[in-house]
């Protein structure tokens, strides 16, 4: 019994760190606490005989539990943001650097959004290595990949993260040109041109405020959605949404949607769309 109490005490010392790690992976405090409790049940049954690096062992167990959950979500088409996209910060397209500085909190939310968009392996590799300094060799064991393959997975995750950051290497005029090309192709009904401006792994999230966020994945699916909802008579007002290139779509002088674009290497990798009177009424639009 004393050995079990000692094991429990050692685990409790690690619990806050494990919850932070699991919350970053799963995007939910409640899900993180469940994952860590699951880890404790496994540890309590197995014991720690022969374990040399206790903290590292717990990291591996918790990460594998999170990876299993992320893969299950992916198979179900779910996301930790299914309850709705975080509240965006919208400013005119000509916002000054001072305006951008005032959006620090919103940009933190944007970072959480793009982490949520990563595939299960990308998310685990990025969080473990870049946020918690876990060596690639250990991450590779968790993912059942080689260290080189794991480095490539983490690199893909970083590329997607860069697409969300204002002030990145991408010229603002290039960002706007890509967004303009997207709308031109949609208005023309040109499916091939739409696919060409989209990254193969592009993701669209649509939040109407009335139900769970609609998630569309893949260039072909996103292009098909854009054609379905294209409005040739719409007027587009350029804005920045959490520092990203965006537009307010208006019809007859009334805002009908807000769209934010993440662009990398001249292609759209992600679109966040807010629509519907109730959802738009919650957002401070500069119009």
Backbone bond lengths (Angstrom), bond angles and torsions (degrees), N, CA, C in turn:
res aa  C-N    CA-C-N  psi(-1)  N-CA   C-N-CA  omega(-1)  CA-C   N-CA-C  phi
1 X - - - 1.463 - - 1.522 111.59 -
2 X 1.343 116.22 -38.43 1.463 119.67 179.79 1.522 110.93 -63.92
3 X 1.343 116.58 -35.00 1.460 119.73 178.21 1.528 110.43 -65.54
4 X 1.339 117.36 -39.73 1.464 121.04 178.89 1.524 110.59 -66.43
5 X 1.338 116.38 -39.35 1.461 119.58 178.08 1.523 110.99 -65.10
6 X 1.318 116.15 -39.69 1.466 120.14 178.65 1.526 110.21 -65.00
7 X 1.354 116.24 -41.34 1.462 120.27 178.25 1.531 110.31 -63.08
8 X 1.318 116.86 -41.99 1.469 120.80 179.32 1.519 111.04 -63.85
9 X 1.326 116.89 -40.55 1.462 120.52 179.81 1.519 111.07 -64.78
10 X 1.324 116.67 -41.59 1.469 120.73 179.25 1.526 110.33 -66.33
11 X 1.325 116.55 -37.98 1.462 119.60 178.67 1.520 110.34 -65.57
12 X 1.335 117.31 -43.20 1.464 120.87 -178.48 1.523 111.47 -61.03
13 X 1.312 117.95 -31.61 1.463 120.89 176.01 1.521 111.14 -63.18
14 X 1.330 116.63 -31.64 1.461 122.12 -177.50 1.526 112.83 -91.77
15 X 1.339 117.13 -15.13 1.467 120.42 -172.68 1.532 113.42 -55.65
16 X 1.354 120.73 -46.68 1.479 119.16 -179.31 1.524 112.58 -58.08
17 X 1.334 117.15 -41.41 1.466 119.71 179.17 1.517 110.44 -66.38
18 X 1.310 117.70 -42.19 1.458 121.00 -179.02 1.528 110.92 -64.86
19 X 1.334 116.95 -37.17 1.469 119.71 178.33 1.526 109.76 -66.47
20 X 1.332 117.97 -41.46 1.475 119.81 177.43 1.518 110.66 -60.31
21 X 1.331 116.00 -43.63 1.465 120.52 -179.72 1.531 110.22 -63.14
22 X 1.341 116.91 -48.77 1.462 120.76 -177.54 1.524 111.53 -66.34
23 X 1.343 117.39 -36.29 1.460 119.86 179.18 1.524 111.06 -65.65
24 X 1.336 116.44 -37.79 1.474 119.19 178.40 1.525 110.28 -66.49
25 X 1.332 116.85 -35.40 1.460 119.64 179.36 1.519 112.35 -74.78
26 X 1.336 116.36 -43.17 1.466 120.80 -171.50 1.516 113.59 -94.99
27 X 1.347 117.50 -17.82 1.453 120.42 177.28 1.512 114.78 75.52
28 X 1.330 117.17 12.42 1.462 120.75 -177.95 1.520 108.95 -145.87
29 X 1.339 116.28 129.15 1.460 120.35 177.97 1.522 111.12 -62.83
30 X 1.318 116.67 -43.88 1.466 120.26 -178.85 1.520 111.19 -62.38
31 X 1.343 117.16 -44.37 1.463 120.62 178.84 1.525 110.46 -65.26
32 X 1.336 116.91 -35.92 1.463 120.45 178.91 1.522 110.66 -65.15
33 X 1.316 116.85 -44.07 1.467 119.95 179.25 1.523 111.12 -63.41
34 X 1.336 116.92 -38.37 1.467 120.18 176.88 1.525 111.01 -63.80
35 X 1.351 116.22 -41.85 1.462 120.12 -179.19 1.523 110.94 -64.28
36 X 1.320 117.11 -42.33 1.469 120.57 -179.01 1.524 110.53 -69.13
37 X 1.324 117.56 -36.65 1.466 119.73 176.60 1.521 110.19 -65.30
38 X 1.325 116.86 -38.32 1.464 121.38 175.37 1.525 109.62 -61.35
39 X 1.346 116.03 -41.70 1.465 119.91 177.95 1.526 110.65 -60.61
40 X 1.336 116.72 -42.32 1.468 119.85 179.49 1.535 111.18 -62.43
41 X 1.319 117.64 -41.87 1.460 120.17 179.29 1.523 110.63 -60.72
42 X 1.314 116.86 -39.32 1.467 119.94 178.76 1.523 110.89 -69.17
43 X 1.317 116.41 -41.56 1.460 120.61 -179.89 1.526 110.48 -65.60
44 X 1.326 115.80 -42.43 1.466 119.10 -177.76 1.521 111.93 -64.47
45 X 1.339 116.04 -32.39 1.465 119.46 177.98 1.520 111.93 -76.23
46 X 1.332 115.97 -38.41 1.467 120.20 -174.50 1.529 113.12 -82.40
47 X 1.347 116.65 -31.74 1.456 119.08 -173.44 1.521 109.86 75.11
48 X 1.327 116.06 170.97 1.462 119.46 -176.80 1.519 113.36 -116.36
49 X 1.332 117.01 24.78 1.462 119.87 177.35 1.525 110.12 -61.29
50 X 1.316 115.91 129.61 1.463 120.71 178.03 1.504 114.98 82.17
51 X 1.339 117.73 -0.70 1.465 121.29 179.60 1.526 108.88 -84.05
52 X 1.331 117.37 118.87 1.459 121.05 -178.67 1.525 112.27 -89.63
53 X 1.328 116.64 -38.23 1.468 121.22 -179.56 1.530 107.81 -113.07
54 X 1.313 116.02 90.63 1.467 120.88 -173.77 1.529 111.63 -62.92
55 X 1.340 116.81 -46.91 1.465 120.46 -179.17 1.523 110.84 -62.25
56 X 1.324 116.74 -43.32 1.457 120.40 179.33 1.514 112.15 -64.93
57 X 1.317 116.08 -37.08 1.471 121.60 177.53 1.522 110.40 -62.72
58 X 1.329 116.52 -44.83 1.465 120.17 178.78 1.527 111.47 -65.35
59 X 1.326 116.16 -37.12 1.473 119.69 177.20 1.521 110.43 -61.08
60 X 1.331 116.26 -43.15 1.465 120.52 -179.79 1.527 111.02 -63.83
61 X 1.324 116.97 -46.62 1.470 120.41 -179.02 1.530 110.61 -61.54
62 X 1.327 116.29 -48.79 1.473 120.19 -178.10 1.521 111.05 -63.80
63 X 1.325 116.92 -41.37 1.463 120.73 -178.87 1.521 111.45 -64.43
64 X 1.330 116.87 -38.70 1.462 119.39 179.12 1.526 110.96 -67.42
65 X 1.324 117.10 -35.91 1.463 120.30 175.84 1.529 109.95 -63.65
66 X 1.335 116.12 -43.96 1.468 120.44 179.09 1.524 110.91 -64.77
67 X 1.324 117.12 -41.21 1.464 121.05 179.83 1.527 110.63 -61.37
68 X 1.334 116.47 -42.01 1.462 120.61 177.97 1.528 110.66 -61.54
69 X 1.338 116.69 -42.50 1.462 120.79 179.02 1.528 111.10 -65.24
70 X 1.336 117.07 -42.85 1.462 120.60 -179.95 1.524 110.82 -63.59
71 X 1.330 117.40 -40.00 1.462 120.52 178.24 1.518 111.00 -66.84
72 X 1.324 116.79 -36.83 1.469 119.69 177.63 1.528 110.38 -66.22
73 X 1.338 117.11 -41.39 1.468 120.57 176.65 1.517 110.78 -60.23
74 X 1.332 115.35 -44.49 1.469 119.93 -178.73 1.523 110.53 -60.92
75 X 1.338 116.20 -41.61 1.462 120.22 -179.83 1.522 111.14 -65.16
76 X 1.354 116.06 -31.65 1.461 120.11 179.27 1.520 112.65 -87.86
77 X 1.359 116.72 -4.60 1.455 120.80 -177.47 1.502 112.47 73.00
78 X 1.336 116.95 26.31 1.451 121.08 -177.48 1.514 110.97 -100.64
79 X 1.323 114.93 169.18 1.458 123.23 -178.80 1.508 108.59 -151.62
80 X 1.332 116.70 153.79 1.466 119.02 177.29 1.520 111.27 -70.08
81 X 1.332 118.10 -7.12 1.459 120.91 178.65 1.524 111.87 -104.80
82 X 1.347 116.26 16.89 1.465 119.21 -177.12 1.525 113.01 -60.00
83 X 1.355 117.12 -21.92 1.454 117.67 -179.31 1.517 112.40 -77.01
84 X 1.303 118.86 -5.67 1.457 122.45 178.76 1.512 111.56 135.13
85 X 1.321 116.21 151.25 1.456 120.27 179.24 1.528 110.42 -70.72
86 X 1.333 117.07 147.43 1.470 119.30 176.31 1.518 111.09 -60.79
87 X 1.325 115.41 156.00 1.459 120.90 -178.54 1.531 110.19 -63.27
88 X 1.352 118.63 124.56 1.466 120.45 -177.97 1.523 112.21 -86.65
89 X 1.314 116.04 157.14 1.463 123.02 172.38 1.525 107.08 -104.58
90 X 1.332 117.45 119.45 1.468 121.83 -174.58 1.523 109.46 -116.97
91 X 1.331 116.33 128.05 1.462 121.84 177.11 1.522 108.31 -133.74
92 X 1.337 118.66 160.84 1.464 120.45 177.73 1.516 111.81 -57.49
93 X 1.315 115.68 153.84 1.469 120.44 -176.93 1.519 112.01 -60.20
94 X 1.311 118.62 -24.76 1.459 121.03 179.89 1.507 113.74 -90.82
95 X 1.344 118.22 26.50 1.461 121.20 -177.33 1.519 110.79 -58.45
96 X 1.318 115.88 142.66 1.463 121.79 -179.83 1.515 109.94 -84.25
97 X 1.352 117.87 166.32 1.462 120.25 175.20 1.523 112.36 -54.42
98 X 1.347 117.36 -32.76 1.458 120.44 178.47 1.527 110.16 -63.36
99 X 1.325 115.69 -40.27 1.457 119.16 177.48 1.523 110.17 -61.50
100 X 1.314 116.43 -42.83 1.460 120.99 -178.85 1.521 110.70 -62.06
101 X 1.336 116.35 -38.07 1.464 119.51 -179.75 1.515 110.84 -63.23
102 X 1.318 116.14 -34.06 1.460 120.07 -179.01 1.523 112.24 -72.65
103 X 1.332 116.93 -8.33 1.465 120.27 -178.15 1.521 112.26 -98.22
104 X 1.326 118.85 20.04 1.460 121.49 -174.63 1.528 111.97 -57.51
105 X 1.322 117.31 -44.54 1.456 119.97 -179.45 1.518 111.37 -64.41
106 X 1.329 116.43 -40.27 1.463 119.91 179.72 1.515 110.63 -65.47
107 X 1.326 117.10 -36.10 1.460 119.84 -179.73 1.514 111.08 -68.38
108 X 1.327 116.78 -31.02 1.460 119.75 174.65 1.528 109.86 -63.08
109 X 1.328 116.21 -40.07 1.462 120.50 176.59 1.523 110.39 -64.89
110 X 1.328 116.45 -37.98 1.470 120.19 178.68 1.515 110.44 -62.61
111 X 1.348 116.96 -38.92 1.451 120.56 178.23 1.520 110.03 -62.61
112 X 1.340 117.49 -42.23 1.453 120.15 177.51 1.524 110.84 -61.53
113 X 1.342 116.58 -37.14 1.464 119.69 -179.61 1.515 111.61 -64.03
114 X 1.323 116.67 -43.74 1.461 117.65 -176.59 1.516 111.11 -73.06
115 X 1.320 118.37 -31.98 1.456 119.96 174.25 1.521 109.22 -61.91
116 X 1.331 116.23 -38.93 1.452 119.99 178.34 1.529 111.91 -65.11
117 X 1.324 116.62 -26.64 1.463 120.49 -179.22 1.524 112.51 -78.56
118 X 1.317 118.13 -17.75 1.453 120.74 -178.04 1.525 110.62 -66.69
119 X 1.333 115.22 149.87 1.452 119.72 173.37 1.525 110.15 -66.51
120 X 1.342 117.76 162.52 1.472 120.08 -177.11 1.525 114.14 -52.17
121 X 1.331 117.58 -48.00 1.466 119.70 -178.36 1.525 111.11 -66.86
122 X 1.342 117.60 -41.80 1.457 120.82 178.51 1.521 111.03 -61.09
123 X 1.306 115.83 -42.64 1.468 120.75 -177.19 1.528 110.94 -65.03
124 X 1.322 116.20 -46.54 1.460 120.12 -179.77 1.525 110.65 -64.61
125 X 1.331 117.19 -44.15 1.468 120.26 -179.34 1.513 111.33 -62.79
126 X 1.330 117.45 -44.06 1.463 120.52 -178.47 1.525 111.17 -66.60
127 X 1.322 117.03 -49.02 1.467 119.91 -177.17 1.522 110.73 -62.44
128 X 1.325 116.98 -46.85 1.459 119.51 -177.15 1.521 112.20 -65.21
129 X 1.341 116.57 -49.88 1.466 118.74 -174.76 1.516 113.11 -79.50
130 X 1.336 117.14 -50.13 1.462 119.89 -172.75 1.523 113.39 -81.22
131 X 1.324 117.67 -29.77 1.460 120.12 -178.06 1.523 113.51 -99.05
132 X 1.336 116.96 -28.61 1.464 119.81 -176.19 1.524 113.48 -122.71
133 X 1.330 117.33 8.18 1.468 122.59 173.66 1.531 113.84 57.35
134 X 1.326 116.97 31.85 1.460 120.06 175.63 1.531 108.02 -77.10
135 X 1.338 119.03 129.45 1.469 120.96 -178.52 1.526 111.97 -58.40
136 X 1.329 115.97 148.01 1.461 120.44 -179.57 1.530 111.58 -58.81
137 X 1.331 116.88 -33.04 1.460 119.20 -179.53 1.530 111.14 -61.36
138 X 1.333 116.81 -40.21 1.464 120.29 178.49 1.526 110.81 -72.72
139 X 1.334 116.77 -39.79 1.468 120.15 177.77 1.523 109.74 -61.69
140 X 1.333 117.00 -39.80 1.465 121.37 -179.96 1.525 111.32 -60.69
141 X 1.339 116.68 -38.24 1.464 119.80 178.13 1.525 110.90 -65.19
142 X 1.325 116.63 -39.81 1.456 120.96 179.88 1.526 110.91 -64.53
143 X 1.338 115.78 -41.63 1.463 121.17 -178.20 1.524 112.97 -84.26
144 X 1.341 116.32 -8.71 1.468 121.09 -175.12 1.529 110.32 59.07
145 X 1.344 114.61 45.43 1.462 122.40 177.86 1.526 109.00 -127.11
146 X 1.318 116.35 169.66 1.457 119.65 172.56 1.525 108.68 -78.43
147 X 1.338 118.05 157.64 1.470 119.37 177.21 1.522 112.66 -57.40
148 X 1.344 117.85 -39.12 1.471 119.81 179.56 1.525 111.30 -64.74
149 X 1.330 116.58 -42.26 1.465 119.83 178.75 1.525 110.14 -65.09
150 X 1.322 116.56 -36.28 1.468 120.48 179.20 1.519 111.07 -66.79
151 X 1.321 116.77 -38.76 1.470 119.84 176.31 1.525 111.01 -61.76
152 X 1.333 116.73 -39.23 1.464 120.29 179.05 1.532 110.76 -67.21
153 X 1.331 117.11 -37.71 1.460 121.16 178.32 1.526 109.71 -63.14
154 X 1.335 116.34 -45.27 1.466 120.30 178.88 1.521 111.06 -64.88
155 X 1.317 116.86 -35.76 1.462 120.88 179.12 1.522 110.74 -64.67
156 X 1.331 117.79 -40.92 1.468 120.70 177.06 1.525 110.52 -62.09
157 X 1.323 116.00 -39.14 1.463 119.80 178.81 1.522 110.54 -62.78
158 X 1.333 117.34 -42.13 1.467 120.59 -179.70 1.525 110.80 -64.42
159 X 1.319 117.44 -36.97 1.460 120.52 179.30 1.524 110.19 -61.85
160 X 1.316 117.15 -41.53 1.455 119.85 178.86 1.522 111.14 -67.51
161 X 1.311 116.23 -37.06 1.454 119.40 177.47 1.521 111.40 -63.43
162 X 1.329 116.93 -39.91 1.467 120.10 -179.93 1.521 111.24 -62.22
163 X 1.329 116.37 -30.79 1.467 119.54 -179.45 1.525 111.94 -66.05
164 X 1.339 117.91 -20.44 1.462 121.77 -178.12 1.526 112.78 -90.04
165 X 1.316 117.97 -11.83 1.454 119.42 -169.87 1.526 111.79 -93.92
166 X 1.330 118.45 123.47 1.461 119.87 172.59 1.513 108.92 -68.57
167 X 1.323 116.15 154.62 1.450 118.94 -179.15 1.516 112.26 76.91
168 X 1.334 116.63 15.19 1.452 119.77 178.53 1.516 108.73 -78.82
169 X 1.341 114.59 -175.16 1.459 119.18 -175.55 1.535 112.56 -69.15
170 X 1.329 116.78 -14.78 1.459 119.73 -177.76 1.525 110.36 -75.61
171 X 1.340 116.61 128.27 1.461 121.87 179.35 1.533 109.30 -66.45
172 X 1.343 117.68 133.66 1.471 120.00 179.14 1.516 113.10 -55.57
173 X 1.334 117.09 -32.86 1.463 120.13 178.86 1.534 110.59 -68.50
174 X 1.346 116.11 -33.66 1.459 119.85 176.66 1.527 109.93 -67.50
175 X 1.332 116.30 -43.15 1.463 120.48 177.90 1.527 110.82 -57.30
176 X 1.334 115.37 -46.67 1.461 119.60 -178.32 1.519 110.99 -66.10
177 X 1.335 116.86 -36.62 1.465 120.09 179.24 1.528 110.87 -64.31
178 X 1.334 117.15 -39.65 1.460 120.77 178.75 1.523 110.28 -65.30
179 X 1.331 116.76 -43.17 1.460 120.69 178.63 1.530 110.36 -63.11
180 X 1.335 116.74 -43.39 1.469 120.49 178.33 1.524 110.92 -61.20
181 X 1.343 116.78 -39.17 1.465 120.74 179.23 1.527 110.59 -64.98
182 X 1.324 116.18 -36.42 1.470 120.55 178.21 1.535 110.27 -61.30
183 X 1.337 117.03 -49.01 1.460 120.23 -177.83 1.525 111.84 -70.42
184 X 1.338 117.27 -34.58 1.463 119.71 178.57 1.518 110.42 -63.06
185 X 1.346 116.48 -42.60 1.461 120.51 179.65 1.529 110.67 -67.17
186 X 1.349 116.74 -39.39 1.466 119.97 -179.93 1.527 111.08 -64.58
187 X 1.339 115.79 -43.19 1.469 119.41 -179.39 1.516 111.64 -67.39
188 X 1.327 116.81 -32.32 1.461 120.83 179.90 1.522 112.02 -81.66
189 X 1.330 116.94 -7.83 1.457 120.06 -177.52 1.506 112.49 69.33
190 X 1.345 117.28 27.45 1.462 122.86 -175.63 1.532 109.62 -94.57
191 X 1.327 116.52 93.62 1.460 121.86 -177.74 1.527 111.60 -60.35
192 X 1.325 117.47 -46.36 1.464 120.79 -177.34 1.530 111.59 -62.28
193 X 1.336 116.88 -39.73 1.462 120.09 179.05 1.525 110.81 -66.41
194 X 1.334 116.43 -35.90 1.463 119.95 177.01 1.518 110.82 -64.78
195 X 1.310 116.97 -47.15 1.464 120.71 179.74 1.530 110.33 -60.27
196 X 1.328 116.60 -36.65 1.462 120.86 -177.97 1.526 112.58 -65.99
197 X 1.344 117.26 -29.47 1.465 120.28 -178.24 1.530 111.37 -90.82
198 X 1.335 117.49 -4.57 1.460 122.67 -179.67 1.527 111.29 -103.30
199 X 1.322 116.16 141.02 1.455 120.82 171.67 1.530 108.60 -66.67
200 X 1.344 119.30 144.43 1.475 119.97 -179.39 1.528 113.39 -54.43
201 X 1.333 116.73 -31.29 1.458 119.93 179.83 1.513 113.87 -99.08
202 X 1.332 117.23 23.02 1.469 121.39 -176.90 1.534 111.23 -56.12
203 X 1.338 114.71 145.68 1.464 121.47 179.82 1.523 109.03 -128.04
204 X 1.327 116.57 132.52 1.464 123.04 174.34 1.517 108.28 -112.36
205 X 1.350 116.38 129.66 1.458 121.56 172.93 1.528 107.51 -118.26
206 X 1.315 116.45 125.37 1.460 121.13 -178.53 1.522 109.20 -118.34
207 X 1.334 115.70 121.69 1.455 122.48 -177.28 1.532 108.89 -116.98
208 X 1.337 116.56 110.49 1.461 120.98 179.87 1.519 112.29 -98.35
209 X 1.326 116.10 -5.47 1.454 120.26 -179.76 1.509 114.07 79.36
210 X 1.325 117.63 -6.50 1.463 120.69 -176.47 1.519 112.98 -100.77
211 X 1.343 116.72 -20.56 1.463 120.15 -177.18 1.520 107.99 -154.96
212 X 1.325 116.17 -171.96 1.451 120.45 179.15 1.527 110.73 -61.56
213 X 1.310 115.98 151.91 1.455 120.93 179.14 1.524 110.43 -60.57
214 X 1.332 116.60 132.73 1.459 121.91 174.54 1.524 108.39 -82.57
215 X 1.314 117.19 130.30 1.464 122.01 -177.90 1.524 108.81 -119.23
216 X 1.333 116.67 125.08 1.457 122.89 178.68 1.526 107.64 -120.87
217 X 1.316 117.95 128.96 1.454 121.86 -174.81 1.528 111.13 -121.11
218 X 1.336 115.83 141.67 1.454 121.35 176.62 1.518 112.48 97.12
219 X 1.337 116.38 142.82 1.461 120.84 -175.08 1.525 112.66 -58.96
220 X 1.321 117.46 -44.20 1.471 120.06 -177.49 1.527 111.09 -64.26
221 X 1.326 116.51 -42.94 1.465 119.86 -178.94 1.526 111.34 -67.68
222 X 1.336 116.71 -41.22 1.464 120.07 178.97 1.525 110.10 -65.80
223 X 1.346 117.32 -40.80 1.463 120.76 178.27 1.520 110.97 -62.73
224 X 1.319 117.21 -42.22 1.459 120.80 178.82 1.516 111.39 -62.49
225 X 1.326 116.91 -39.47 1.459 121.04 177.87 1.518 111.09 -64.83
226 X 1.351 116.45 -41.34 1.463 121.02 -179.78 1.529 110.81 -63.01
227 X 1.315 117.06 -40.31 1.462 120.43 178.62 1.530 110.97 -66.44
228 X 1.313 116.56 -37.05 1.462 121.27 -177.66 1.532 111.41 -64.63
229 X 1.348 115.27 -36.24 1.458 118.59 -174.00 1.531 113.29 -109.62
230 X 1.331 117.43 13.24 1.460 120.54 178.99 1.527 110.30 -64.61
231 X 1.346 116.70 139.44 1.473 121.85 179.72 1.526 108.40 -125.13
232 X 1.322 118.07 98.50 1.467 121.52 -176.00 1.532 113.93 -57.95
233 X 1.348 117.62 -28.01 1.463 119.62 -177.05 1.535 112.86 -91.31
234 X 1.329 117.23 6.82 1.462 120.41 -177.81 1.522 111.13 -75.19
235 X 1.330 115.62 149.80 1.463 122.52 173.16 1.527 107.49 -108.14
236 X 1.323 116.21 131.15 1.461 121.55 -176.04 1.527 110.16 -103.50
237 X 1.319 116.75 126.35 1.465 121.77 177.93 1.524 108.31 -108.04
238 X 1.332 118.61 112.63 1.469 120.64 -178.87 1.534 111.61 -64.58
239 X 1.339 116.27 135.42 1.462 122.24 176.73 1.527 108.54 -145.08
240 X 1.331 115.70 172.16 1.457 122.19 168.61 1.521 107.52 -107.76
241 X 1.318 116.34 131.76 1.462 122.35 179.59 1.526 107.83 -118.83
242 X 1.327 116.48 108.83 1.466 120.74 -173.46 1.531 110.48 52.70
243 X 1.335 115.68 36.32 1.457 120.91 178.32 1.512 115.05 84.22
244 X 1.328 118.02 -3.09 1.471 121.18 -179.80 1.514 110.66 -98.89
245 X 1.336 115.57 157.29 1.457 120.18 176.43 1.524 109.10 -64.47
246 X 1.324 115.19 132.13 1.454 118.75 -179.14 1.511 111.76 -150.43
247 X 1.326 116.22 176.65 1.461 121.66 177.04 1.525 109.25 -143.74
248 X 1.317 114.51 147.65 1.466 120.90 165.70 1.519 105.68 -98.19
249 X 1.316 117.56 122.45 1.464 122.37 -179.69 1.523 107.91 -92.70
250 X 1.318 115.90 120.54 1.462 119.86 -179.17 1.529 110.41 -119.85
251 X 1.324 115.65 147.72 1.457 122.48 175.15 1.530 106.78 -133.31
252 X 1.316 115.86 122.51 1.453 119.70 -178.31 1.521 112.80 62.16
253 X 1.328 116.24 30.99 1.449 120.71 179.49 1.516 114.66 81.01
254 X 1.325 117.71 4.50 1.462 121.65 -178.73 1.524 110.15 -114.17
255 X 1.333 116.72 132.56 1.466 120.65 178.83 1.523 109.90 -69.06
256 X 1.339 115.73 127.87 1.470 119.76 179.11 1.522 111.70 -113.64
257 X 1.329 117.04 -19.13 1.464 119.30 176.76 1.522 110.26 -163.74
258 X 1.319 114.87 159.83 1.465 123.71 173.69 1.516 106.73 -125.72
259 X 1.346 116.58 131.67 1.458 120.17 -177.99 1.519 109.87 -129.73
260 X 1.336 115.57 135.01 1.462 122.08 178.23 1.521 108.74 -119.92
261 X 1.345 116.27 134.81 1.453 122.06 -174.40 1.525 111.29 -116.57
262 X 1.321 116.02 132.07 1.461 122.00 170.93 1.523 107.14 -103.32
263 X 1.325 116.54 124.29 1.466 121.60 -173.18 1.519 109.78 -123.05
264 X 1.316 116.15 135.70 1.458 121.82 176.09 1.518 108.76 -144.22
265 X 1.345 115.63 131.69 1.476 120.80 180.00 1.520 111.37 54.45
266 X 1.355 116.27 43.89 1.462 122.98 175.81 1.522 113.99 64.76
267 X 1.326 117.03 21.59 1.461 119.92 176.38 1.529 109.95 -134.83
268 X 1.311 115.06 148.72 1.459 120.65 177.77 1.527 108.95 -78.89
269 X 1.328 116.56 122.20 1.464 119.85 178.91 1.523 111.63 -101.09
270 X 1.351 117.20 -21.10 1.460 119.14 -179.63 1.518 110.29 -158.03
271 X 1.316 115.12 146.81 1.468 122.40 175.94 1.527 108.11 -132.34
272 X 1.314 116.15 129.19 1.463 121.40 170.32 1.525 107.11 -108.28
273 X 1.324 117.12 124.17 1.461 121.53 -177.45 1.525 109.89 -121.55
274 X 1.334 114.95 131.30 1.463 122.15 177.72 1.538 106.64 -116.51
275 X 1.321 117.00 129.52 1.465 119.43 -176.37 1.518 110.47 -146.92
276 X 1.316 114.35 164.92 1.458 120.14 179.01 1.516 111.31 94.01
277 X 1.340 117.28 140.54 1.472 121.17 -176.63 1.523 113.60 -55.78
278 X 1.327 117.49 -40.83 1.464 119.85 -176.65 1.523 111.50 -67.69
279 X 1.329 116.53 -44.15 1.472 119.62 -178.26 1.527 110.66 -68.70
280 X 1.333 117.31 -43.20 1.468 120.07 -178.90 1.519 111.09 -66.91
281 X 1.322 117.84 -30.43 1.468 120.50 179.86 1.523 111.14 -66.00
282 X 1.326 117.59 -20.35 1.459 121.86 179.13 1.517 113.24 -82.79
283 X 1.344 116.39 -10.88 1.476 121.38 -174.57 1.522 109.48 -107.84
284 X 1.315 116.28 136.32 1.467 121.08 177.34 1.523 108.21 -80.96
285 X 1.314 116.08 100.46 1.468 121.27 -178.77 1.528 109.84 -95.45
286 X 1.333 118.35 134.53 1.465 121.77 -179.20 1.515 113.11 -80.73
287 X 1.329 116.44 51.29 1.477 120.93 178.58 1.524 109.10 -136.37
